[in-house]
Amino acid sequence: MRYALRFRPLASGEYLLPLPQTLPGQEVGEAFLSHKPLEVYEAQGNLLARFALEEGEALEARFRLRTAPFRASPPWGQTLLREPPEAWPGILAHRGHRVEKALGFLLSGKPHTWFLVDGLPLDPLLFQALRENPALLLPLGVAPDPRGYLGGHEGKRLLLLKTPWPGEEDPLWGELRPLGLDPLPPARALAFLSLGASALGLSTGPWPYLPYLALLALRQGPALKDLLRQSPRHALESLLFHAFALSVTTEVRPELGLAYLGLLFWNRTRPPWREGPHLG
């Protein structure tokens, strides 16, 4: 799939930006830059380019990206489970491991920061977030086990820059977006318009909602099966929402809506880590 990085400076000047490159878990090719760089060089495992830009001038880097899950089981992984996630980088650095900060994006377009320990990924932020909400990355089509972030990742991210830790963060690209048409946003808009119309008494039937459900099934179906094994109640929350939404377009089933709201409240007030041994 092709993606574009965009950077728009707030002032005129020279800017040093990391370029996407092939690394473990990501393969980059067919790169195109909208501006010719003043120089391109490698430093500390990063591919860097310097650009002269005017205020507000948009710089784009377009490229083909293929990603894959990264899996490893380093010996330090299990030892961290007894410690709070926010302390993991400091603990490993104190034990003599090389700890670097990794900056990039999730493929949703959200900027993301994690760590590299002797070159292996460590993501305390997503570990903690997925312990509290296992369905967090369902829109990306994955429902990873949080323990996979102790030396690996889900394969839905782009690493752009590695910097020493602790240290200051360098300027980064402002936006990552996929190129090409994505049928899901218009299908979602049509589905929710039909819900609104049905709620106002204009019967639309289920047909405007079904294409959205079909696209979701294609993208999130395997992840939903994984989520069902990890946390059935979080998987059921998603299913109940769509069941109730579909009923709104035909014959409203209030019990489905109440069940969804009840499960939503339960899932948000009682995250999975409270049900088992303390893992951070």
N, C-alpha and C positions, 0 to 999 in steps of 0.2 A: 504494500500500500504506500502511496505517496503522501508526504507531509510537507508542511512549510513552517519554518521558524521566521518570526518577524521581530524586528527591533526598530524602535522609533526614538531617537535621542531628544532630550529636552533642551539641549544646547549644542551649538556647532563645536566640532572638535574631532579628535581621533579616539576611536573606541576599539578596544581589544576584546574580541568575542571568541568563544570556543566553537569549533565546527563539529558537526556530527561525524563520527567515525565508527568503523567496525570494531566491536569489543565483544567479550563473552556475553551472550544473551541478546546481542543486537547486530544486525548486518545492514550496513549503509551502502547505497550505490546510487549512480546516476544523479550526482549532486550538481546543483546549479545555483550560482550566486547572482543576485540582481545588480551588485556593484563589484567592481574589480578591487580586490584588497591591495593595500600598500605592501603587505608582506604576509607570508604564511610560514609558520614554523611549528615544530614540535617541542614541547617542554613538559617534563614530569608526567609523561604519558598522555598529555593533552595535545590536540591539534588546534592551534590558535591562529587567528587572522586579525590584522589591524586594518581598520577602515577609516577614511576621512568622510565625515557626514555633516550635513547642514542640519540646523534645528528643524525637527519635525519630518525629516526625510526618512522614508521607510526603507529599511534594508530587509531583504528576504533571502532565505536559503531554502531551496526546494530539493527534496531527495526522496529516494525510495528506501523504505525501512521494513525490515523483517525482524520480528522479535520472537524470543522463545523463553520459556521458564528457565531459570538458573537454579540448579539444585546442588547442594553440597552439605556435608555433615561434619563440620570441623569439630575437633575435640572440645573447643571452648563453648560450643553452642549450649549444651545441656547444663553447664555450670552456671550460665547466666539466668536460668529460670528461677533461681532462688533470690535474685536481686531485682530491684526496680529498674524498668527499662531505661529511664532517663540517666541512670548511672552506668549503663553498659559501656559506652565508649571510654569513659575514664577508668573503669575497672580493667578493661583490656589493655589500655595504654600503660597502666601501672604494672601490668604483668609482662610488659616488654613487647607487646604486639604493635605492628605498624598500623596506626589508625588514620584514615583520611576521610575527609568529607566529600560526598558525592552529590553533585547538583545536576538537576535535569527536570524532566517532566514525566508525569503519568500520561498515558496516551489519551486520557480524557481532556488533556490540555492544561491540567492543573500543575503549577510548579511544585516540585517535590525535592526534598533533601533527605539523604540517608547517609550511611557510612560504609567504608570499605575497610575490612580488617585483614591485613596480609593479602589484600586483593579480593577478598570474598565479601559479598554484600551483608550488611546488617541494618535492619530497618526497625528501630524501636518504636517509631511513630505508628507505622501500620500494624506492627505486632499488637500494640495496645489497642488501637482503634478496632481491629478485627476481633479481638477478644471481647470487646463490648458490643460490636455489631458485625456479625459474620457476613451479613449481606452487603457490606459497604461497597465492595468492588463488583457487585453484580452487574451494574451498567457497563462495565468493561468486559463482561462475559467470563468472569472468573470468580471463584469462591475459595480462595486458598486457605490452607491450614496456617494459622498464625506462626506455628513453630517453623514453617518453611522460611521465615525471614531471618532465622539464625544461621546465615550462611548462604541464603538464596533469595529469590524473589519470584513474582508471579509471571514475569515475561510481558508485562504491559507498561513498559517505561522506556525512556530514552535517557541514557547517561551522557552528559555533555562535558562536565568539568570535574576533575579531581583536585582538591586543594588540601594542604596540610591541616590537621586538626590538633589543638584548637588554632583558630586563625580567622581572619576576616574573609567574608564572602566577596568574590569578584562580581562585577556586573554580568548579567546574563540576558539571554534573549527574553523578550517580553511576552511572547505568545507562541504556542504550538497548535497547529490546526491541521486536520486532514484535508487533502485535496480531492476533488471529485464530488459527485452527488451522493448524498446519504439519504436513502428513502425513509429512514426512521423518524427524523424530526417532522416532516410533513404528515406522515402517517399518525404520529402522536397528536399533532395539532388537529387533524380531522377527527380522531377518536374523542378528544376532549371537547371539541365543538359539538359532536353528537351527544355527549353527556350533558352539556349545557342546554342544548335544545330539548332533550328528553326531560330534563328537570323542569323546563318551562312549559311542559305539556305538549311539545311538538314531537310526535312519535317519529323516530328515525329508523327503528329496528336495529338489529345487531350489526348490520353490514358495514357501516363506517368504522366500527371498532375492531372488526375481525382482522383486517390487514395489519393493524398495529400489533395485535396479539400474535399473528403469524410471524412477523419480523422479530418480536421479542423471543418467541420460541426458538427461532433459528439462532439468535445471538446468545441467548442466556439459558437455553435448555440444558446443555451439559453442565453449566455452572450451577443451575438450580438443583440438578441431581446431586452434585457434590455438596451443596448446601443442605439438602435434605438429609444426607448422612451425618453432617457435622452438627447441624442445629435445626431439627425438624420444625420447631416453632417459628423460626425466622423464614424458612421456606414457605410455611403455611400462611404467614402474614402476606407475602406477595400474591399467593394464589387467591386468598380471600379478597384482597383488594380488587383483582381483576374479575373475580366472580361477581362481586357486588356491582362493579362498574357495568358489567355486561347485563346484569339484571335491570339496571336503570334504563337501558335502551329497549327492554322488552316488558317485563313485569317486575316492578321493584320488590326486592326481598329485604326488608329492613333487618331481619335477623342476621343476614350476611354482613351488612354494614356495622351492626353492633358487635358482631364477633370480630370483625377486622379491627375496630377501634379498641376493643378490649385486649386483643392480642398485641396491638401496637403499643398500648400503654404498658402491658406486662413486659414486653421485650425491651422497652426503653428504661424501665425502672428496675429490671432484674437481668442484667447482662450475664452471659454464660459463665464468666469467670467466678461468679458467686456460687455456682452450682457444683464446682469441683475443686481440686487442690489449687492453691495459690500459685499462679504462674506469672506473676508480675503485677 
